[in-house]
Amino acid sequence: MADNPMVEKSLDAIIQEMVDHVSNSKDEVFTISEKSRKEYENLKEELEDLKIQIDAYIEQGDDLDKKSRVARQRLSQMSEQFNEYSETEIRNMYEETHQLQMNLSMAREKEKQLRERRDDIERRLRDIDETIDKAEKLGGKISVVLNYLNEDFREVSEALQDAKQKQEFGLQIIEAQEEERRRLSREIHDGPAQMLANVLLRSDLVERTFKERSVKEGITEMRSVKKMVRSSLYEVRRIIYDLRPMALDDLGIVPTLRKYLATVSDYHELDIRFQSFGKERRLESQYEVAIFRLVQEAVQNAVKHAEADRIDVKVELTWQTIMIIVKDDGKGFDMEGKRKGSFGLIGMHERVDMLSGDLDIDSGIGKGTSVTIKLPISEEK
């Protein structure tokens, strides 16, 4: 299946655009909240000042009210005793009483206006307080959404990338299976099949030799045929061993690894050193197969790609875990660059994950490679 980088780019662009819009919305909500807070503080200060003014006007009004009552009483007395006061005194008293009533009326009106302003500010403060509360809650929700976009959507993108990688891995497995079939076909054709065809031809030659020549020459030809059969049998066994070593079912993991590594060492003329720690015992088939394939993959990587001169393989078996270390002195590789395209490493990770284990690969250009695998053993066979 062809890759579609435009789809990945579009998805990342959409996610980034959503993040930008939500971030801008969060900033706008924060700005509204801060403006509301500032207005709230200003109105609160004005309210406190209004309360002081209202108290002052109440006190002033009460004082004017007392003075106005006294003045009205005095004016009433002067009216009753009209002959005892001059016209000027009566007029002055009347003007004083009128002025007190005017001042009282103005004070009460001012108090009323201040009370209305106070009530209006208190209503606005309640509304602003609700706005601030809603803005804070909305800001919190936006933060959750933003975190979701920044983290979970990124994980979705990574999951899609991982799914794509696994799909490629699956296709690679199919391709590897077909390549393995082609390899086996070639090996069987060039090895055992060719040898068996030669055996058939040589058997005809043996028959003619016995008939046309001497028994001695016939026996010599028989020995040659026997040697060819032995070589053919060796090739068949080697092919079977590569597919699945029978020793794994018969002897267990440690003897099989020892024999396998000795064979690889002889064939490739490499210094491969194997050490096992702990009591050797049989494990469940799933563990033995997984361990063998993991070591096989790590060793084959070192042989094919690392150009190593020496490979150290250590296996430590306890009652609860098995630890495997495969270390080579090869040329190593760039971890970041290799991680994205190596289906061999992906396959190792997949196999280790299926057994709930841990896989750690440490490498660097010119520093060799170290593969450490730790698998929990849930049951002993």
C-alpha positions as CSV (number, residue, x, y, z in Angstrom):
1,M,0.0,0.0,0.0
2,A,1.4,3.3,-1.0
3,D,2.1,5.9,1.7
4,N,0.2,9.1,1.6
5,P,2.2,11.9,3.3
6,M,-0.3,14.5,2.3
7,V,-2.9,12.8,4.5
8,E,-0.5,12.9,7.5
9,K,0.4,16.5,6.7
10,S,-3.3,17.5,6.5
11,L,-4.1,15.7,9.8
12,D,-1.2,17.5,11.5
13,A,-2.3,20.8,9.9
14,I,-5.9,20.4,11.0
15,I,-4.8,19.5,14.6
16,Q,-2.5,22.5,14.7
17,E,-5.2,24.8,13.4
18,M,-7.6,23.6,16.0
19,V,-5.0,24.1,18.7
20,D,-4.4,27.7,17.5
21,H,-8.1,28.5,17.5
22,V,-8.6,27.1,20.9
23,S,-5.5,28.9,22.2
24,N,-6.8,32.2,20.8
25,S,-10.2,31.5,22.4
26,K,-8.6,30.8,25.7
27,D,-6.6,34.1,25.5
28,E,-9.9,36.0,24.6
29,V,-11.7,34.4,27.6
30,F,-8.8,35.4,29.8
31,T,-8.8,38.9,28.5
32,I,-12.6,39.2,29.2
33,S,-12.1,37.7,32.7
34,E,-9.3,40.2,33.5
35,K,-11.3,43.2,32.2
36,S,-14.3,42.0,34.3
37,R,-12.1,41.7,37.4
38,K,-10.8,45.2,36.9
39,E,-14.3,46.6,36.4
40,Y,-15.4,44.7,39.5
41,E,-12.6,46.2,41.6
42,N,-13.4,49.7,40.3
43,L,-17.2,49.3,41.0
44,K,-16.4,47.9,44.4
45,E,-14.3,50.9,45.3
46,E,-17.1,53.2,44.0
47,L,-19.7,51.2,46.1
48,E,-17.6,51.7,49.3
49,D,-17.4,55.4,48.5
50,L,-21.1,55.6,47.9
51,K,-21.9,53.9,51.2
52,I,-19.8,56.6,53.0
53,Q,-21.6,59.4,51.1
54,I,-25.0,57.8,51.8
55,D,-24.2,57.6,55.5
56,A,-23.1,61.2,55.5
57,Y,-26.3,62.4,53.7
58,I,-28.5,60.3,56.1
59,E,-26.7,62.0,59.0
60,Q,-27.0,65.4,57.4
61,G,-30.7,64.8,56.6
62,D,-31.5,63.7,60.1
63,D,-29.8,66.8,61.5
64,L,-31.7,69.1,59.0
65,D,-34.9,67.3,59.9
66,K,-34.4,68.1,63.5
67,K,-33.6,71.7,62.8
68,S,-36.5,72.0,60.4
69,R,-39.0,70.7,63.1
70,V,-37.6,73.1,65.6
71,A,-37.8,76.0,63.1
72,R,-41.4,75.1,62.2
73,Q,-42.3,75.0,65.9
74,R,-40.7,78.4,66.5
75,L,-42.5,79.8,63.4
76,S,-45.8,78.4,64.8
77,Q,-45.2,80.1,68.1
78,M,-44.3,83.4,66.5
79,S,-47.5,83.1,64.4
80,E,-49.6,82.6,67.6
81,Q,-47.8,85.5,69.3
82,F,-47.8,87.7,66.3
83,N,-48.0,90.9,68.3
84,E,-44.8,90.2,70.3
85,Y,-42.5,89.9,67.2
86,S,-41.7,92.4,64.6
87,E,-42.4,91.8,60.9
88,T,-38.7,91.5,60.2
89,E,-38.2,88.7,62.9
90,I,-41.2,86.8,61.5
91,R,-39.9,87.1,57.9
92,N,-36.4,86.0,58.9
93,M,-37.8,83.0,60.8
94,Y,-39.9,82.1,57.8
95,E,-37.0,82.3,55.4
96,E,-34.8,80.2,57.8
97,T,-37.5,77.5,58.1
98,H,-38.0,77.5,54.3
99,Q,-34.3,77.2,53.7
100,L,-34.0,74.3,56.2
101,Q,-36.8,72.5,54.4
102,M,-35.2,73.1,51.0
103,N,-31.9,71.8,52.3
104,L,-33.6,68.7,53.8
105,S,-35.4,68.0,50.6
106,M,-32.2,68.3,48.6
107,A,-30.3,66.1,51.1
108,R,-33.1,63.4,50.9
109,E,-33.1,63.6,47.1
110,K,-29.3,63.2,46.9
111,E,-29.6,60.3,49.4
112,K,-32.2,58.7,47.1
113,Q,-30.0,59.1,44.0
114,L,-27.0,57.7,45.8
115,R,-29.1,54.7,47.0
116,E,-30.3,54.0,43.4
117,R,-26.7,54.2,42.2
118,R,-25.6,51.9,45.0
119,D,-28.3,49.4,44.1
120,D,-27.4,49.6,40.4
121,I,-23.7,49.0,41.3
122,E,-24.6,46.0,43.5
123,R,-26.6,44.5,40.6
124,R,-23.7,45.0,38.3
125,L,-21.3,43.5,40.7
126,R,-23.4,40.4,40.9
127,D,-23.6,40.2,37.1
128,I,-19.8,40.7,36.8
129,D,-19.1,38.2,39.5
130,E,-21.2,35.6,37.5
131,T,-19.3,36.6,34.3
132,I,-16.0,36.1,36.0
133,D,-17.1,32.7,37.4
134,K,-18.4,31.6,34.0
135,A,-15.2,32.8,32.4
136,E,-13.0,30.9,34.8
137,K,-15.1,27.7,34.3
138,L,-15.0,28.2,30.5
139,G,-11.2,28.8,30.7
140,G,-10.9,25.6,32.6
141,K,-12.9,23.7,30.0
142,I,-10.8,25.3,27.2
143,S,-7.6,24.2,29.0
144,V,-8.9,20.6,29.1
145,V,-9.8,20.8,25.4
146,L,-6.4,22.3,24.7
147,N,-4.6,19.6,26.7
148,Y,-6.7,17.0,24.8
149,L,-5.7,18.5,21.5
150,N,-2.1,18.9,22.4
151,E,-1.7,15.4,24.1
152,D,-4.5,13.0,23.2
153,F,-4.8,14.2,19.5
154,R,-1.0,13.9,19.3
155,E,-1.3,10.4,20.6
156,V,-4.0,9.7,18.0
157,S,-1.6,11.0,15.3
158,E,1.2,8.9,16.8
159,A,-1.2,5.9,17.0
160,L,-2.1,6.3,13.4
161,Q,1.6,6.5,12.6
162,D,2.1,3.4,14.7
163,A,-0.8,1.6,13.0
164,K,0.7,2.6,9.6
165,Q,4.1,1.2,10.8
166,K,2.4,-2.0,12.0
167,Q,0.7,-2.3,8.6
168,E,4.0,-1.9,6.9
169,F,5.4,-4.4,9.3
170,G,2.6,-6.8,8.4
171,L,3.3,-6.3,4.7
172,Q,7.0,-6.8,5.5
173,I,6.2,-10.1,7.2
174,I,4.2,-11.3,4.2
175,E,7.1,-10.3,2.0
176,A,9.6,-12.0,4.3
177,Q,7.5,-15.1,4.2
178,E,7.5,-15.1,0.4
179,E,11.2,-14.4,0.4
180,E,11.7,-17.3,2.9
181,R,9.7,-19.6,0.6
182,R,11.8,-18.5,-2.4
183,R,15.0,-19.1,-0.4
184,L,13.9,-22.5,0.7
185,S,12.9,-23.3,-2.8
186,R,16.3,-22.3,-4.1
187,E,18.1,-24.2,-1.3
188,I,16.1,-27.3,-1.8
189,H,16.5,-27.1,-5.6
190,D,20.3,-26.3,-5.5
191,G,21.0,-28.6,-2.6
192,P,19.0,-31.8,-1.7
193,A,17.0,-31.9,-5.0
194,Q,20.1,-31.5,-7.1
195,M,22.0,-34.1,-5.0
196,L,19.1,-36.5,-5.2
197,A,19.0,-36.1,-9.0
198,N,22.7,-36.8,-9.0
199,V,22.2,-39.9,-6.8
200,L,19.6,-41.2,-9.2
201,L,22.1,-40.7,-12.1
202,R,25.0,-42.2,-10.2
203,S,22.8,-45.2,-9.2
204,D,22.3,-45.9,-12.9
205,L,26.1,-45.6,-13.3
206,V,26.6,-48.0,-10.4
207,E,24.3,-50.5,-12.1
208,R,26.2,-50.2,-15.4
209,T,29.5,-50.4,-13.6
210,F,28.6,-53.7,-11.9
211,K,27.4,-55.0,-15.3
212,E,30.1,-53.7,-17.6
213,R,33.1,-53.4,-15.3
214,S,34.3,-54.9,-12.1
215,V,32.7,-55.3,-8.6
216,K,35.5,-53.2,-7.2
217,E,34.7,-50.2,-9.4
218,G,31.0,-50.7,-8.6
219,I,31.7,-50.6,-4.8
220,T,33.8,-47.4,-5.3
221,E,30.8,-45.8,-7.1
222,M,28.5,-47.0,-4.3
223,R,30.7,-45.2,-1.8
224,S,30.5,-42.1,-3.8
225,V,26.7,-42.3,-3.9
226,K,26.7,-42.9,-0.2
227,K,28.7,-39.7,0.3
228,M,26.2,-37.8,-1.8
229,V,23.3,-39.1,0.1
230,R,25.0,-38.1,3.4
231,S,25.6,-34.6,2.1
232,S,22.0,-34.4,0.9
233,L,20.8,-35.5,4.3
234,Y,23.0,-32.8,6.0
235,E,21.5,-30.1,3.8
236,V,18.0,-31.2,4.6
237,R,18.7,-31.2,8.3
238,R,20.3,-27.8,8.0
239,I,17.2,-26.4,6.3
240,I,15.0,-27.9,8.9
241,Y,17.1,-26.5,11.7
242,D,16.8,-23.0,10.2
243,L,13.0,-23.4,10.1
244,R,12.8,-24.7,13.7
245,P,15.5,-26.6,15.5
246,M,14.3,-30.0,16.7
247,A,16.7,-29.7,19.6
248,L,14.4,-26.9,20.9
249,D,11.6,-29.5,21.5
250,D,14.0,-32.3,22.6
251,L,16.6,-30.5,24.8
252,G,15.3,-27.1,25.7
253,I,16.4,-23.5,25.1
254,V,19.9,-23.4,26.6
255,P,21.4,-26.5,24.7
256,T,19.7,-25.3,21.5
257,L,21.2,-21.9,21.8
258,R,24.6,-23.3,22.5
259,K,24.4,-25.6,19.4
260,Y,23.0,-22.8,17.2
261,L,25.6,-20.3,18.2
262,A,28.4,-22.8,17.6
263,T,27.0,-23.5,14.2
264,V,26.8,-19.8,13.3
265,S,30.3,-19.3,14.6
266,D,31.8,-22.0,12.5
267,Y,29.9,-21.1,9.4
268,H,30.7,-17.3,9.5
269,E,34.1,-17.8,11.2
270,L,33.1,-15.4,14.0
271,D,34.1,-15.4,17.7
272,I,30.8,-16.0,19.3
273,R,30.9,-16.6,23.1
274,F,27.9,-18.1,24.9
275,Q,27.4,-18.0,28.7
276,S,24.4,-19.3,30.7
277,F,23.6,-18.6,34.3
278,G,21.1,-20.2,36.6
279,K,19.7,-23.7,36.7
280,E,18.9,-25.1,33.2
281,R,15.3,-26.2,32.9
282,R,12.5,-26.5,30.5
283,L,10.1,-23.6,29.9
284,E,6.8,-23.4,28.2
285,S,7.1,-23.7,24.4
286,Q,6.0,-20.0,23.9
287,Y,9.0,-18.8,26.0
288,E,11.5,-21.2,24.4
289,V,10.5,-20.3,20.9
290,A,10.4,-16.5,21.7
291,I,13.8,-16.6,23.3
292,F,15.4,-18.6,20.5
293,R,13.9,-16.2,17.8
294,L,15.0,-13.1,19.7
295,V,18.5,-14.3,20.1
296,Q,18.5,-15.5,16.5
297,E,17.3,-12.1,15.3
298,A,19.9,-10.2,17.4
299,V,22.7,-12.5,16.3
300,Q,21.7,-12.3,12.6
301,N,21.6,-8.5,12.8
302,A,25.1,-8.5,14.2
303,V,26.3,-11.0,11.5
304,K,24.6,-9.3,8.5
305,H,24.7,-5.6,9.3
306,A,27.2,-4.9,12.2
307,E,30.3,-6.4,10.6
308,A,31.2,-7.6,14.1
309,D,34.3,-9.7,14.9
310,R,33.0,-10.8,18.3
311,I,29.5,-11.5,19.7
312,D,28.8,-12.2,23.3
313,V,25.5,-13.9,24.3
314,K,24.5,-14.3,27.9
315,V,21.4,-15.9,29.2
316,E,20.4,-15.8,32.9
317,L,17.5,-17.9,34.0
318,T,15.8,-17.5,37.4
319,W,12.6,-18.8,38.7
320,Q,10.7,-15.6,37.8
321,T,12.6,-14.0,34.9
322,I,15.0,-14.7,32.0
323,M,17.6,-12.1,31.1
324,I,19.2,-12.1,27.6
325,I,22.1,-10.0,26.6
326,V,23.5,-10.0,23.0
327,K,26.4,-7.6,22.6
328,D,28.7,-7.1,19.5
329,D,31.7,-5.0,18.7
330,G,30.4,-4.0,15.3
331,K,30.0,-0.6,13.6
332,G,26.7,0.1,15.4
333,F,23.9,2.4,14.1
334,D,22.0,5.6,14.7
335,M,19.2,4.8,17.1
336,E,16.8,7.5,15.8
337,G,17.3,6.7,12.2
338,K,17.1,3.0,12.6
339,R,14.0,3.0,14.9
340,K,11.8,4.3,12.1
341,G,12.6,1.8,9.4
342,S,13.9,-1.5,10.9
343,F,11.2,-4.1,10.8
344,G,13.6,-6.5,12.5
345,L,13.6,-4.3,15.6
346,I,9.9,-3.8,15.3
347,G,9.4,-7.6,15.2
348,M,11.6,-8.0,18.3
349,H,9.5,-5.3,20.1
350,E,6.3,-7.0,19.1
351,R,7.5,-10.4,20.3
352,V,8.7,-9.0,23.6
353,D,5.5,-7.0,24.1
354,M,3.4,-10.2,23.7
355,L,5.2,-11.7,26.6
356,S,5.0,-8.5,28.7
357,G,8.7,-8.1,28.7
358,D,11.2,-5.3,28.3
359,L,13.6,-4.7,25.4
360,D,16.4,-2.2,25.5
361,I,18.7,-1.6,22.5
362,D,21.8,0.6,23.0
363,S,23.9,1.5,20.0
364,G,25.8,4.3,18.4
365,I,27.9,4.8,15.3
366,G,31.2,3.0,15.9
367,K,30.2,1.9,19.4
368,G,28.7,-1.6,18.7
369,T,25.3,-2.7,19.8
370,S,23.9,-4.2,23.0
371,V,20.5,-5.8,23.1
372,T,19.0,-6.5,26.6
373,I,15.8,-8.5,26.9
374,K,14.0,-9.2,30.2
375,L,11.0,-11.6,30.2
376,P,8.8,-12.5,33.1
377,I,8.2,-16.2,33.4
378,S,4.6,-16.7,34.6
379,E,4.7,-20.5,34.6
380,E,7.3,-23.2,34.6
381,K,6.7,-26.2,32.4
